[in-house]
C-alpha cells in the first residue's frame, strides 16, 4: 500500500508541475476532489467547476490488499 501511495504522490506531483507550467493557457478555476477509502478499493475523482456545472477531469481506482 505504501508503494501505491508513493506512486500516486509522484504522479500527482508530476501533474501539478505540468499544470503549473501550463498556467498560461487560462485562468485557474475551482476544483473539487472526492476520495473514497473503502474496504476493498480506494477511489478518487477530480472535477472542475464551471458555470455551476462539474466537468470530470480525472478518475482513479486502486484495489487494496488484505494488509493495506
PDB file of N, CA, C, O and CB in Angstrom:
ATOM      1  N   UNK A   1       0.823  -1.189   0.000  1.00  0.00           N
ATOM      2  CA  UNK A   1       0.000   0.000   0.000  1.00  0.00           C
ATOM      3  C   UNK A   1       0.864   1.248   0.000  1.00  0.00           C
ATOM      4  O   UNK A   1       0.552   2.223  -0.684  1.00  0.00           O
ATOM      5  CB  UNK A   1      -0.934   0.000   1.197  1.00  0.00           C
ATOM      6  N   UNK A   2       1.949   1.222   0.765  1.00  0.00           N
ATOM      7  CA  UNK A   2       2.827   2.391   0.809  1.00  0.00           C
ATOM      8  C   UNK A   2       3.441   2.668  -0.558  1.00  0.00           C
ATOM      9  O   UNK A   2       3.597   3.824  -0.952  1.00  0.00           O
ATOM     10  CB  UNK A   2       3.932   2.191   1.849  1.00  0.00           C
ATOM     11  N   UNK A   3       3.790   1.596  -1.284  1.00  0.00           N
ATOM     12  CA  UNK A   3       4.339   1.778  -2.626  1.00  0.00           C
ATOM     13  C   UNK A   3       3.310   2.431  -3.543  1.00  0.00           C
ATOM     14  O   UNK A   3       3.653   3.300  -4.344  1.00  0.00           O
ATOM     15  CB  UNK A   3       4.794   0.432  -3.211  1.00  0.00           C
ATOM     16  N   UNK A   4       2.059   2.018  -3.427  1.00  0.00           N
ATOM     17  CA  UNK A   4       0.993   2.601  -4.249  1.00  0.00           C
ATOM     18  C   UNK A   4       0.805   4.072  -3.921  1.00  0.00           C
ATOM     19  O   UNK A   4       0.635   4.895  -4.820  1.00  0.00           O
ATOM     20  CB  UNK A   4      -0.327   1.843  -4.044  1.00  0.00           C
ATOM     21  N   UNK A   5       0.836   4.412  -2.611  1.00  0.00           N
ATOM     22  CA  UNK A   5       0.686   5.803  -2.205  1.00  0.00           C
ATOM     23  C   UNK A   5       1.850   6.658  -2.698  1.00  0.00           C
ATOM     24  O   UNK A   5       1.651   7.796  -3.122  1.00  0.00           O
ATOM     25  CB  UNK A   5       0.574   5.899  -0.692  1.00  0.00           C
ATOM     26  N   UNK A   6       3.074   6.104  -2.642  1.00  0.00           N
ATOM     27  CA  UNK A   6       4.234   6.835  -3.146  1.00  0.00           C
ATOM     28  C   UNK A   6       4.107   7.074  -4.640  1.00  0.00           C
ATOM     29  O   UNK A   6       4.440   8.151  -5.136  1.00  0.00           O
ATOM     30  CB  UNK A   6       5.527   6.073  -2.839  1.00  0.00           C
ATOM     31  N   UNK A   7       3.619   6.055  -5.363  1.00  0.00           N
ATOM     32  CA  UNK A   7       3.428   6.186  -6.811  1.00  0.00           C
ATOM     33  C   UNK A   7       2.364   7.245  -7.120  1.00  0.00           C
ATOM     34  O   UNK A   7       2.546   8.062  -8.023  1.00  0.00           O
ATOM     35  CB  UNK A   7       3.026   4.823  -7.429  1.00  0.00           C
ATOM     36  N   UNK A   8       1.256   7.231  -6.373  1.00  0.00           N
ATOM     37  CA  UNK A   8       0.203   8.231  -6.561  1.00  0.00           C
ATOM     38  C   UNK A   8       0.720   9.632  -6.256  1.00  0.00           C
ATOM     39  O   UNK A   8       0.386  10.587  -6.958  1.00  0.00           O
ATOM     40  CB  UNK A   8      -1.004   7.911  -5.670  1.00  0.00           C
ATOM     41  N   UNK A   9       1.542   9.757  -5.201  1.00  0.00           N
ATOM     42  CA  UNK A   9       2.103  11.056  -4.832  1.00  0.00           C
ATOM     43  C   UNK A   9       3.016  11.570  -5.936  1.00  0.00           C
ATOM     44  O   UNK A   9       2.966  12.749  -6.287  1.00  0.00           O
ATOM     45  CB  UNK A   9       2.875  10.958  -3.504  1.00  0.00           C
ATOM     46  N   UNK A  10       3.856  10.682  -6.488  1.00  0.00           N
ATOM     47  CA  UNK A  10       4.754  11.068  -7.570  1.00  0.00           C
ATOM     48  C   UNK A  10       3.970  11.491  -8.804  1.00  0.00           C
ATOM     49  O   UNK A  10       4.308  12.489  -9.441  1.00  0.00           O
ATOM     50  CB  UNK A  10       5.698   9.917  -7.916  1.00  0.00           C
ATOM     51  N   UNK A  11       2.926  10.743  -9.145  1.00  0.00           N
ATOM     52  CA  UNK A  11       2.085  11.076 -10.292  1.00  0.00           C
ATOM     53  C   UNK A  11       1.377  12.411 -10.074  1.00  0.00           C
ATOM     54  O   UNK A  11       1.324  13.244 -10.978  1.00  0.00           O
ATOM     55  CB  UNK A  11       1.057   9.964 -10.545  1.00  0.00           C
ATOM     56  N   UNK A  12       0.837  12.611  -8.879  1.00  0.00           N
ATOM     57  CA  UNK A  12       0.147  13.865  -8.574  1.00  0.00           C
ATOM     58  C   UNK A  12       1.102  15.049  -8.648  1.00  0.00           C
ATOM     59  O   UNK A  12       0.737  16.111  -9.151  1.00  0.00           O
ATOM     60  CB  UNK A  12      -0.496  13.797  -7.187  1.00  0.00           C
ATOM     61  N   UNK A  13       2.333  14.870  -8.146  1.00  0.00           N
ATOM     62  CA  UNK A  13       3.321  15.944  -8.194  1.00  0.00           C
ATOM     63  C   UNK A  13       3.680  16.274  -9.634  1.00  0.00           C
ATOM     64  O   UNK A  13       3.818  17.445  -9.987  1.00  0.00           O
ATOM     65  CB  UNK A  13       4.581  15.555  -7.408  1.00  0.00           C
ATOM     66  N   UNK A  14       3.831  15.252 -10.469  1.00  0.00           N
ATOM     67  CA  UNK A  14       4.146  15.483 -11.880  1.00  0.00           C
ATOM     68  C   UNK A  14       3.013  16.224 -12.578  1.00  0.00           C
ATOM     69  O   UNK A  14       3.264  17.127 -13.375  1.00  0.00           O
ATOM     70  CB  UNK A  14       4.422  14.153 -12.593  1.00  0.00           C
ATOM     71  N   UNK A  15       1.779  15.855 -12.289  1.00  0.00           N
ATOM     72  CA  UNK A  15       0.632  16.527 -12.907  1.00  0.00           C
ATOM     73  C   UNK A  15       0.504  17.968 -12.422  1.00  0.00           C
ATOM     74  O   UNK A  15       0.185  18.868 -13.198  1.00  0.00           O
ATOM     75  CB  UNK A  15      -0.661  15.759 -12.608  1.00  0.00           C
ATOM     76  N   UNK A  16       0.759  18.178 -11.122  1.00  0.00           N
ATOM     77  CA  UNK A  16       0.700  19.537 -10.570  1.00  0.00           C
ATOM     78  C   UNK A  16       1.762  20.410 -11.214  1.00  0.00           C
ATOM     79  O   UNK A  16       1.504  21.568 -11.544  1.00  0.00           O
ATOM     80  CB  UNK A  16       0.883  19.518  -9.036  1.00  0.00           C
ATOM     81  N   UNK A  17       2.953  19.861 -11.394  1.00  0.00           N
ATOM     82  CA  UNK A  17       4.038  20.599 -12.037  1.00  0.00           C
ATOM     83  C   UNK A  17       3.671  20.929 -13.478  1.00  0.00           C
ATOM     84  O   UNK A  17       3.925  22.039 -13.945  1.00  0.00           O
ATOM     85  CB  UNK A  17       5.348  19.792 -11.990  1.00  0.00           C
ATOM     86  N   UNK A  18       3.074  19.972 -14.183  1.00  0.00           N
ATOM     87  CA  UNK A  18       2.659  20.206 -15.569  1.00  0.00           C
ATOM     88  C   UNK A  18       1.573  21.275 -15.636  1.00  0.00           C
ATOM     89  O   UNK A  18       1.592  22.127 -16.524  1.00  0.00           O
ATOM     90  CB  UNK A  18       2.155  18.900 -16.210  1.00  0.00           C
ATOM     91  N   UNK A  19       0.626  21.232 -14.698  1.00  0.00           N
ATOM     92  CA  UNK A  19      -0.425  22.248 -14.670  1.00  0.00           C
ATOM     93  C   UNK A  19       0.161  23.631 -14.387  1.00  0.00           C
ATOM     94  O   UNK A  19      -0.274  24.625 -14.968  1.00  0.00           O
ATOM     95  CB  UNK A  19      -1.484  21.894 -13.612  1.00  0.00           C
ATOM     96  N   UNK A  20       1.138  23.688 -13.501  1.00  0.00           N
ATOM     97  CA  UNK A  20       1.766  24.970 -13.180  1.00  0.00           C
ATOM     98  C   UNK A  20       2.477  25.541 -14.406  1.00  0.00           C
ATOM     99  O   UNK A  20       2.447  26.751 -14.633  1.00  0.00           O
ATOM    100  CB  UNK A  20       2.762  24.807 -12.014  1.00  0.00           C
ATOM    101  N   UNK A  21       3.111  24.682 -15.193  1.00  0.00           N
ATOM    102  CA  UNK A  21       3.787  25.130 -16.412  1.00  0.00           C
ATOM    103  C   UNK A  21       2.799  25.616 -17.452  1.00  0.00           C
ATOM    104  O   UNK A  21       3.092  26.545 -18.206  1.00  0.00           O
ATOM    105  CB  UNK A  21       4.632  24.009 -16.993  1.00  0.00           C
ATOM    106  N   UNK A  22       1.627  24.996 -17.499  1.00  0.00           N
ATOM    107  CA  UNK A  22       0.616  25.337 -18.497  1.00  0.00           C
ATOM    108  C   UNK A  22      -0.351  26.404 -18.008  1.00  0.00           C
ATOM    109  O   UNK A  22      -1.407  26.593 -18.612  1.00  0.00           O
ATOM    110  CB  UNK A  22      -0.154  24.102 -18.892  1.00  0.00           C
ATOM    111  N   UNK A  23      -0.022  27.096 -16.945  1.00  0.00           N
ATOM    112  CA  UNK A  23      -0.922  28.079 -16.361  1.00  0.00           C
ATOM    113  C   UNK A  23      -1.267  29.192 -17.345  1.00  0.00           C
ATOM    114  O   UNK A  23      -2.311  29.830 -17.211  1.00  0.00           O
ATOM    115  CB  UNK A  23      -0.303  28.668 -15.111  1.00  0.00           C
ATOM    116  N   UNK A  24      -0.409  29.432 -18.324  1.00  0.00           N
ATOM    117  CA  UNK A  24      -0.650  30.476 -19.309  1.00  0.00           C
ATOM    118  C   UNK A  24      -1.889  30.191 -20.160  1.00  0.00           C
ATOM    119  O   UNK A  24      -2.455  31.111 -20.750  1.00  0.00           O
ATOM    120  CB  UNK A  24       0.565  30.633 -20.202  1.00  0.00           C
ATOM    121  N   UNK A  25      -2.309  28.944 -20.230  1.00  0.00           N
ATOM    122  CA  UNK A  25      -3.415  28.553 -21.103  1.00  0.00           C
ATOM    123  C   UNK A  25      -4.751  29.135 -20.662  1.00  0.00           C
ATOM    124  O   UNK A  25      -5.663  29.254 -21.481  1.00  0.00           O
ATOM    125  CB  UNK A  25      -3.516  27.053 -21.158  1.00  0.00           C
ATOM    126  N   UNK A  26      -4.888  29.495 -19.414  1.00  0.00           N
ATOM    127  CA  UNK A  26      -6.157  30.048 -18.949  1.00  0.00           C
ATOM    128  C   UNK A  26      -6.116  30.312 -17.465  1.00  0.00           C
ATOM    129  O   UNK A  26      -5.194  29.879 -16.772  1.00  0.00           O
ATOM    130  CB  UNK A  26      -7.306  29.112 -19.279  1.00  0.00           C
ATOM    131  N   UNK A  27      -7.110  31.019 -16.978  1.00  0.00           N
ATOM    132  CA  UNK A  27      -7.148  31.328 -15.555  1.00  0.00           C
ATOM    133  C   UNK A  27      -7.430  30.076 -14.723  1.00  0.00           C
ATOM    134  O   UNK A  27      -8.081  29.135 -15.179  1.00  0.00           O
ATOM    135  CB  UNK A  27      -8.207  32.396 -15.274  1.00  0.00           C
ATOM    136  N   UNK A  28      -6.926  30.094 -13.512  1.00  0.00           N
ATOM    137  CA  UNK A  28      -7.174  28.973 -12.611  1.00  0.00           C
ATOM    138  C   UNK A  28      -8.653  28.939 -12.252  1.00  0.00           C
ATOM    139  O   UNK A  28      -9.290  29.981 -12.101  1.00  0.00           O
ATOM    140  CB  UNK A  28      -6.299  29.080 -11.332  1.00  0.00           C
ATOM    141  N   UNK A  29      -9.188  27.738 -12.118  1.00  0.00           N
ATOM    142  CA  UNK A  29     -10.593  27.592 -11.775  1.00  0.00           C
ATOM    143  C   UNK A  29     -10.753  26.962 -10.409  1.00  0.00           C
ATOM    144  O   UNK A  29      -9.794  26.814  -9.652  1.00  0.00           O
ATOM    145  CB  UNK A  29     -11.315  26.764 -12.820  1.00  0.00           C
ATOM    146  N   UNK A  30     -11.961  26.602 -10.118  1.00  0.00           N
ATOM    147  CA  UNK A  30     -12.263  25.922  -8.865  1.00  0.00           C
ATOM    148  C   UNK A  30     -12.367  24.426  -9.148  1.00  0.00           C
ATOM    149  O   UNK A  30     -12.980  24.005 -10.129  1.00  0.00           O
ATOM    150  CB  UNK A  30     -13.583  26.470  -8.223  1.00  0.00           C
ATOM    151  N   UNK A  31     -11.765  23.642  -8.281  1.00  0.00           N
ATOM    152  CA  UNK A  31     -11.754  22.199  -8.446  1.00  0.00           C
ATOM    153  C   UNK A  31     -12.315  21.532  -7.200  1.00  0.00           C
ATOM    154  O   UNK A  31     -12.237  22.074  -6.098  1.00  0.00           O
ATOM    155  CB  UNK A  31     -10.333  21.693  -8.737  1.00  0.00           C
ATOM    156  N   UNK A  32     -12.879  20.352  -7.395  1.00  0.00           N
ATOM    157  CA  UNK A  32     -13.384  19.535  -6.295  1.00  0.00           C
ATOM    158  C   UNK A  32     -12.723  18.162  -6.421  1.00  0.00           C
ATOM    159  O   UNK A  32     -12.639  17.590  -7.508  1.00  0.00           O
ATOM    160  CB  UNK A  32     -14.968  19.426  -6.321  1.00  0.00           C
ATOM    161  N   UNK A  33     -12.258  17.653  -5.283  1.00  0.00           N
ATOM    162  CA  UNK A  33     -11.643  16.327  -5.250  1.00  0.00           C
ATOM    163  C   UNK A  33     -12.443  15.458  -4.298  1.00  0.00           C
ATOM    164  O   UNK A  33     -12.722  15.850  -3.165  1.00  0.00           O
ATOM    165  CB  UNK A  33     -10.142  16.401  -4.817  1.00  0.00           C
ATOM    166  N   UNK A  34     -12.813  14.264  -4.772  1.00  0.00           N
ATOM    167  CA  UNK A  34     -13.517  13.310  -3.929  1.00  0.00           C
ATOM    168  C   UNK A  34     -12.652  12.080  -3.724  1.00  0.00           C
ATOM    169  O   UNK A  34     -12.045  11.584  -4.673  1.00  0.00           O
ATOM    170  CB  UNK A  34     -14.876  12.925  -4.547  1.00  0.00           C
ATOM    171  N   UNK A  35     -12.589  11.585  -2.504  1.00  0.00           N
ATOM    172  CA  UNK A  35     -11.785  10.408  -2.186  1.00  0.00           C
ATOM    173  C   UNK A  35     -12.634   9.443  -1.377  1.00  0.00           C
ATOM    174  O   UNK A  35     -13.212   9.821  -0.357  1.00  0.00           O
ATOM    175  CB  UNK A  35     -10.494  10.799  -1.408  1.00  0.00           C
ATOM    176  N   UNK A  36     -12.709   8.202  -1.828  1.00  0.00           N
ATOM    177  CA  UNK A  36     -13.487   7.159  -1.146  1.00  0.00           C
ATOM    178  C   UNK A  36     -12.522   6.050  -0.757  1.00  0.00           C
ATOM    179  O   UNK A  36     -12.040   5.307  -1.611  1.00  0.00           O
ATOM    180  CB  UNK A  36     -14.654   6.607  -2.058  1.00  0.00           C
ATOM    181  N   UNK A  37     -12.247   5.944   0.530  1.00  0.00           N
ATOM    182  CA  UNK A  37     -11.355   4.885   1.006  1.00  0.00           C
ATOM    183  C   UNK A  37     -12.246   3.784   1.562  1.00  0.00           C
ATOM    184  O   UNK A  37     -12.706   3.847   2.702  1.00  0.00           O
ATOM    185  CB  UNK A  37     -10.330   5.415   2.099  1.00  0.00           C
ATOM    186  N   UNK A  38     -12.476   2.779   0.734  1.00  0.00           N
ATOM    187  CA  UNK A  38     -13.338   1.675   1.125  1.00  0.00           C
ATOM    188  C   UNK A  38     -12.543   0.503   1.656  1.00  0.00           C
ATOM    189  O   UNK A  38     -11.327   0.586   1.828  1.00  0.00           O
ATOM    190  CB  UNK A  38     -14.183   1.234  -0.041  1.00  0.00           C
ATOM    191  N   UNK A  39     -13.244  -0.596   1.916  1.00  0.00           N
ATOM    192  CA  UNK A  39     -12.575  -1.776   2.451  1.00  0.00           C
ATOM    193  C   UNK A  39     -11.833  -2.556   1.377  1.00  0.00           C
ATOM    194  O   UNK A  39     -10.863  -3.251   1.679  1.00  0.00           O
ATOM    195  CB  UNK A  39     -13.578  -2.676   3.130  1.00  0.00           C
ATOM    196  N   UNK A  40     -12.274  -2.452   0.123  1.00  0.00           N
ATOM    197  CA  UNK A  40     -11.633  -3.204  -0.956  1.00  0.00           C
ATOM    198  C   UNK A  40     -10.936  -2.297  -1.972  1.00  0.00           C
ATOM    199  O   UNK A  40      -9.897  -2.674  -2.514  1.00  0.00           O
ATOM    200  CB  UNK A  40     -12.660  -4.064  -1.662  1.00  0.00           C
ATOM    201  N   UNK A  41     -11.485  -1.114  -2.240  1.00  0.00           N
ATOM    202  CA  UNK A  41     -10.929  -0.202  -3.237  1.00  0.00           C
ATOM    203  C   UNK A  41     -10.777   1.206  -2.670  1.00  0.00           C
ATOM    204  O   UNK A  41     -11.524   1.620  -1.783  1.00  0.00           O
ATOM    205  CB  UNK A  41     -11.816  -0.173  -4.485  1.00  0.00           C
ATOM    206  N   UNK A  42      -9.796   1.929  -3.198  1.00  0.00           N
ATOM    207  CA  UNK A  42      -9.662   3.362  -2.967  1.00  0.00           C
ATOM    208  C   UNK A  42     -10.014   4.014  -4.293  1.00  0.00           C
ATOM    209  O   UNK A  42      -9.463   3.653  -5.333  1.00  0.00           O
ATOM    210  CB  UNK A  42      -8.201   3.768  -2.463  1.00  0.00           C
ATOM    211  N   UNK A  43     -10.942   4.984  -4.258  1.00  0.00           N
ATOM    212  CA  UNK A  43     -11.385   5.648  -5.488  1.00  0.00           C
ATOM    213  C   UNK A  43     -11.215   7.155  -5.345  1.00  0.00           C
ATOM    214  O   UNK A  43     -11.410   7.719  -4.269  1.00  0.00           O
ATOM    215  CB  UNK A  43     -12.863   5.295  -5.810  1.00  0.00           C
ATOM    216  N   UNK A  44     -10.847   7.797  -6.458  1.00  0.00           N
ATOM    217  CA  UNK A  44     -10.675   9.247  -6.446  1.00  0.00           C
ATOM    218  C   UNK A  44     -11.326   9.838  -7.687  1.00  0.00           C
ATOM    219  O   UNK A  44     -11.393   9.201  -8.738  1.00  0.00           O
ATOM    220  CB  UNK A  44      -9.172   9.631  -6.379  1.00  0.00           C
ATOM    221  N   UNK A  45     -11.807  11.075  -7.541  1.00  0.00           N
ATOM    222  CA  UNK A  45     -12.433  11.787  -8.642  1.00  0.00           C
ATOM    223  C   UNK A  45     -12.037  13.263  -8.538  1.00  0.00           C
ATOM    224  O   UNK A  45     -12.071  13.844  -7.454  1.00  0.00           O
ATOM    225  CB  UNK A  45     -13.991  11.611  -8.620  1.00  0.00           C
ATOM    226  N   UNK A  46     -11.663  13.863  -9.669  1.00  0.00           N
ATOM    227  CA  UNK A  46     -11.316  15.283  -9.712  1.00  0.00           C
ATOM    228  C   UNK A  46     -12.244  15.943 -10.729  1.00  0.00           C
ATOM    229  O   UNK A  46     -12.373  15.471 -11.858  1.00  0.00           O
ATOM    230  CB  UNK A  46      -9.793  15.503 -10.087  1.00  0.00           C
ATOM    231  N   UNK A  47     -12.889  17.040 -10.320  1.00  0.00           N
ATOM    232  CA  UNK A  47     -13.817  17.753 -11.196  1.00  0.00           C
ATOM    233  C   UNK A  47     -13.524  19.246 -11.142  1.00  0.00           C
ATOM    234  O   UNK A  47     -13.097  19.777 -10.117  1.00  0.00           O
ATOM    235  CB  UNK A  47     -15.287  17.471 -10.794  1.00  0.00           C
ATOM    236  N   UNK A  48     -13.763  19.907 -12.267  1.00  0.00           N
ATOM    237  CA  UNK A  48     -13.610  21.351 -12.353  1.00  0.00           C
ATOM    238  C   UNK A  48     -15.007  21.967 -12.344  1.00  0.00           C
ATOM    239  O   UNK A  48     -15.915  21.472 -13.012  1.00  0.00           O
ATOM    240  CB  UNK A  48     -12.806  21.770 -13.636  1.00  0.00           C
ATOM    241  N   UNK A  49     -15.171  23.048 -11.585  1.00  0.00           N
ATOM    242  CA  UNK A  49     -16.456  23.733 -11.504  1.00  0.00           C
ATOM    243  C   UNK A  49     -16.473  24.850 -12.540  1.00  0.00           C
ATOM    244  O   UNK A  49     -15.643  25.758 -12.501  1.00  0.00           O
ATOM    245  CB  UNK A  49     -16.710  24.294 -10.069  1.00  0.00           C
ATOM    246  N   UNK A  50     -17.429  24.776 -13.467  1.00  0.00           N
ATOM    247  CA  UNK A  50     -17.604  25.805 -14.496  1.00  0.00           C
ATOM    248  C   UNK A  50     -19.086  26.105 -14.654  1.00  0.00           C
ATOM    249  O   UNK A  50     -19.876  25.213 -14.963  1.00  0.00           O
ATOM    250  CB  UNK A  50     -16.987  25.356 -15.852  1.00  0.00           C
ATOM    251  N   UNK A  51     -19.456  27.342 -14.444  1.00  0.00           N
ATOM    252  CA  UNK A  51     -20.847  27.771 -14.617  1.00  0.00           C
ATOM    253  C   UNK A  51     -21.830  26.873 -13.873  1.00  0.00           C
ATOM    254  O   UNK A  51     -22.825  26.430 -14.447  1.00  0.00           O
ATOM    255  CB  UNK A  51     -21.201  27.798 -16.092  1.00  0.00           C
ATOM    256  N   UNK A  52     -21.558  26.605 -12.609  1.00  0.00           N
ATOM    257  CA  UNK A  52     -22.410  25.792 -11.748  1.00  0.00           C
ATOM    258  C   UNK A  52     -22.555  24.347 -12.230  1.00  0.00           C
ATOM    259  O   UNK A  52     -23.500  23.657 -11.849  1.00  0.00           O
ATOM    260  CB  UNK A  52     -23.769  26.423 -11.648  1.00  0.00           C
ATOM    261  N   UNK A  53     -21.622  23.891 -13.063  1.00  0.00           N
ATOM    262  CA  UNK A  53     -21.605  22.502 -13.523  1.00  0.00           C
ATOM    263  C   UNK A  53     -20.254  21.897 -13.174  1.00  0.00           C
ATOM    264  O   UNK A  53     -19.259  22.612 -13.051  1.00  0.00           O
ATOM    265  CB  UNK A  53     -21.881  22.406 -15.060  1.00  0.00           C
ATOM    266  N   UNK A  54     -20.222  20.576 -13.015  1.00  0.00           N
ATOM    267  CA  UNK A  54     -18.974  19.868 -12.759  1.00  0.00           C
ATOM    268  C   UNK A  54     -18.505  19.185 -14.034  1.00  0.00           C
ATOM    269  O   UNK A  54     -19.269  18.485 -14.699  1.00  0.00           O
ATOM    270  CB  UNK A  54     -19.146  18.839 -11.621  1.00  0.00           C
ATOM    271  N   UNK A  55     -17.248  19.396 -14.361  1.00  0.00           N
ATOM    272  CA  UNK A  55     -16.643  18.719 -15.501  1.00  0.00           C
ATOM    273  C   UNK A  55     -15.597  17.759 -14.941  1.00  0.00           C
ATOM    274  O   UNK A  55     -14.601  18.184 -14.355  1.00  0.00           O
ATOM    275  CB  UNK A  55     -16.007  19.747 -16.526  1.00  0.00           C
ATOM    276  N   UNK A  56     -15.834  16.461 -15.128  1.00  0.00           N
ATOM    277  CA  UNK A  56     -14.927  15.447 -14.606  1.00  0.00           C
ATOM    278  C   UNK A  56     -13.629  15.487 -15.421  1.00  0.00           C
ATOM    279  O   UNK A  56     -13.647  15.346 -16.643  1.00  0.00           O
ATOM    280  CB  UNK A  56     -15.582  14.023 -14.657  1.00  0.00           C
ATOM    281  N   UNK A  57     -12.501  15.684 -14.720  1.00  0.00           N
ATOM    282  CA  UNK A  57     -11.222  15.737 -15.429  1.00  0.00           C
ATOM    283  C   UNK A  57     -10.293  14.590 -15.043  1.00  0.00           C
ATOM    284  O   UNK A  57      -9.249  14.406 -15.669  1.00  0.00           O
ATOM    285  CB  UNK A  57     -10.536  17.058 -15.157  1.00  0.00           C
ATOM    286  N   UNK A  58     -10.656  13.825 -14.029  1.00  0.00           N
ATOM    287  CA  UNK A  58      -9.823  12.691 -13.652  1.00  0.00           C
ATOM    288  C   UNK A  58     -10.530  11.749 -12.706  1.00  0.00           C
ATOM    289  O   UNK A  58     -11.277  12.171 -11.823  1.00  0.00           O
ATOM    290  CB  UNK A  58      -8.551  13.171 -13.026  1.00  0.00           C
ATOM    291  N   UNK A  59     -10.281  10.455 -12.903  1.00  0.00           N
ATOM    292  CA  UNK A  59     -10.824   9.427 -12.010  1.00  0.00           C
ATOM    293  C   UNK A  59      -9.749   8.370 -11.793  1.00  0.00           C
ATOM    294  O   UNK A  59      -8.851   8.200 -12.617  1.00  0.00           O
ATOM    295  CB  UNK A  59     -12.133   8.788 -12.598  1.00  0.00           C
ATOM    296  N   UNK A  60      -9.854   7.673 -10.688  1.00  0.00           N
ATOM    297  CA  UNK A  60      -8.908   6.595 -10.414  1.00  0.00           C
ATOM    298  C   UNK A  60      -9.502   5.612  -9.440  1.00  0.00           C
ATOM    299  O   UNK A  60     -10.361   5.951  -8.627  1.00  0.00           O
ATOM    300  CB  UNK A  60      -7.595   7.145  -9.868  1.00  0.00           C
ATOM    301  N   UNK A  61      -9.028   4.379  -9.538  1.00  0.00           N
ATOM    302  CA  UNK A  61      -9.484   3.317  -8.644  1.00  0.00           C
ATOM    303  C   UNK A  61      -8.328   2.339  -8.458  1.00  0.00           C
ATOM    304  O   UNK A  61      -7.705   1.914  -9.431  1.00  0.00           O
ATOM    305  CB  UNK A  61     -10.763   2.590  -9.212  1.00  0.00           C
ATOM    306  N   UNK A  62      -8.049   1.991  -7.223  1.00  0.00           N
ATOM    307  CA  UNK A  62      -6.954   1.068  -6.928  1.00  0.00           C
ATOM    308  C   UNK A  62      -7.413   0.045  -5.906  1.00  0.00           C
ATOM    309  O   UNK A  62      -7.979   0.398  -4.871  1.00  0.00           O
ATOM    310  CB  UNK A  62      -5.711   1.827  -6.412  1.00  0.00           C
ATOM    311  N   UNK A  63      -7.170  -1.217  -6.200  1.00  0.00           N
ATOM    312  CA  UNK A  63      -7.541  -2.311  -5.300  1.00  0.00           C
ATOM    313  C   UNK A  63      -6.593  -2.322  -4.109  1.00  0.00           C
ATOM    314  O   UNK A  63      -5.389  -2.118  -4.264  1.00  0.00           O
ATOM    315  CB  UNK A  63      -7.510  -3.682  -6.039  1.00  0.00           C
ATOM    316  N   UNK A  64      -7.138  -2.559  -2.919  1.00  0.00           N
ATOM    317  CA  UNK A  64      -6.331  -2.669  -1.717  1.00  0.00           C
ATOM    318  C   UNK A  64      -6.137  -4.133  -1.378  1.00  0.00           C
ATOM    319  O   UNK A  64      -7.047  -4.948  -1.530  1.00  0.00           O
ATOM    320  CB  UNK A  64      -6.981  -1.916  -0.539  1.00  0.00           C
ATOM    321  N   UNK A  65      -4.947  -4.453  -0.921  1.00  0.00           N
ATOM    322  CA  UNK A  65      -4.665  -5.803  -0.489  1.00  0.00           C
ATOM    323  C   UNK A  65      -5.198  -6.058   0.915  1.00  0.00           C
ATOM    324  O   UNK A  65      -5.695  -5.144   1.572  1.00  0.00           O
ATOM    325  CB  UNK A  65      -3.175  -6.067  -0.541  1.00  0.00           C
ATOM    326  N   UNK A  66      -5.096  -7.285   1.365  1.00  0.00           N
ATOM    327  CA  UNK A  66      -5.615  -7.653   2.681  1.00  0.00           C
ATOM    328  C   UNK A  66      -4.895  -6.931   3.810  1.00  0.00           C
ATOM    329  O   UNK A  66      -5.499  -6.672   4.851  1.00  0.00           O
ATOM    330  CB  UNK A  66      -5.505  -9.145   2.882  1.00  0.00           C
ATOM    331  N   UNK A  67      -3.626  -6.603   3.631  1.00  0.00           N
ATOM    332  CA  UNK A  67      -2.851  -5.977   4.710  1.00  0.00           C
ATOM    333  C   UNK A  67      -2.774  -4.461   4.598  1.00  0.00           C
ATOM    334  O   UNK A  67      -2.108  -3.822   5.412  1.00  0.00           O
ATOM    335  CB  UNK A  67      -1.458  -6.540   4.726  1.00  0.00           C
ATOM    336  N   UNK A  68      -3.442  -3.868   3.606  1.00  0.00           N
ATOM    337  CA  UNK A  68      -3.380  -2.423   3.410  1.00  0.00           C
ATOM    338  C   UNK A  68      -4.258  -1.689   4.400  1.00  0.00           C
ATOM    339  O   UNK A  68      -4.323  -0.460   4.374  1.00  0.00           O
ATOM    340  CB  UNK A  68      -3.786  -2.064   1.997  1.00  0.00           C
TER     341      UNK A  68
END
